Amino acid sequence: MNLFFRLMLVIIQAFRRPALKPMDESVTSFRVLPNDLDLNIHMNNGRYLTIMDLGRVDLLVRTGLFSEARRRGWFPVVGSIQIDYKRSLNPFQRYDLKTRVLGWDERWFIME
């Protein structure tokens, strides 16, 4: 629920932004909000993973993969994830999230 408004905003913006081809990169901009912070006053490690969901939503909507997946009865579920934390994000800092499809097989899409 804590990202519900961000999710709605990403979906609305995705429909208004230019369409992407399946191998194009989606770039979404965010700002670190107070509810993203942990006790060390930087973005919580778990919040990165949640924000990455928003990047996948933008990419899936803008490429048309989301509607195609729903038509086929598929559900976008993360099966595995690897993350390397390079630097911390501070309160109210703006950042861009880049999301793209690297490839796929008969069962999975591999995204970065």
N, C-alpha and C positions, 0 to 999 in steps of 0.2 A: 504494500500500500504506500510505502514511503516514496516510491518512484512513480506512482500512478500518474501524476500530473506531467512529469517528464516524458513518460511513455506516450501519453495522449498528444503532447506537443510534438514529439518525434514523428508520430504517425501522421498528424495533420501536415507537418512540414514536408514529409516524404511525398505526399500526394501533390504538393505544390512545387516541389523541386523538379529539375529535369530528370527524365528517365535515364537509367544506366543500362549498359550492356552487361551480360552476366560476368564478364571478367574485369569490368571497371572497378575503380576504387571509390568507396563511399567515404566522404569526409563530413563528420558532424562536429559541431563546436559546442562545448559545455563550459560551465564555470563551477568551481568547487564551492559548494554551498555549506552552511554550518552543519546541516545534518549529514554531510559526507565525512565529517572529521572524526578522528579517534582521540584518545587521551593525549597523544603527542602533537595535537593540533596540525595534522596533515591528513590528506585523504586516506581513509581506512583501506587496508589491503583488500578486504572483501568487496568494498564498493567498486573497485576497478572492475571486478568480474561482472557486477551488476550493470555497470555502465556499458560494458562490452556487449551485453544483451541488447541495449538500445541501438548500438551501431549495427548489429546484425539485423534488427527490425528495419532500420532505414534501408540497408542494402537489399533485403528481401522484398520490401515494398517497391522500391524504385526500379528494381530489375524485373518485377512481375513474378518473381519466384514464389512469393508468399501466396498469391492468388492461385498459382498453378499447384502449389503444394496442398492448399486447402481443397482444391478441386479433386485431387487424387487421394485425399484423406491422410496426407502426411502431416506430421507435426514437427516443427523445428525444435529439436532437443539437442542440447550439448552432450556429446558422448564422452569427450575427453578434452582436457585443456592443459596447456603449458604456458606459464607466464614468467617473465623475468622483469623484476622491478628495477628500473634504471635510476629513477630519482623520485623524490616525493613531490606532491602537489600541495601547495599552501592555500589557506583560506582565500576565496574569491579569485583565485588564479584562473585565467582562461586557458583552455587546452583543446586541441583537435584530436578526435578519435578517427583513425583511418581503418577501414574494414574492407577486405576483398576476399574473393574466392580464389584459392590457389589451384584447386582441382576437385575431382569427385570420382567416386566409383559407383557400383550398383547400389550401395547402401548409404554412403556418407558424402557430405560436402566438407572439404577441408578449407578452413577459413583462417585468415590472418588478421 
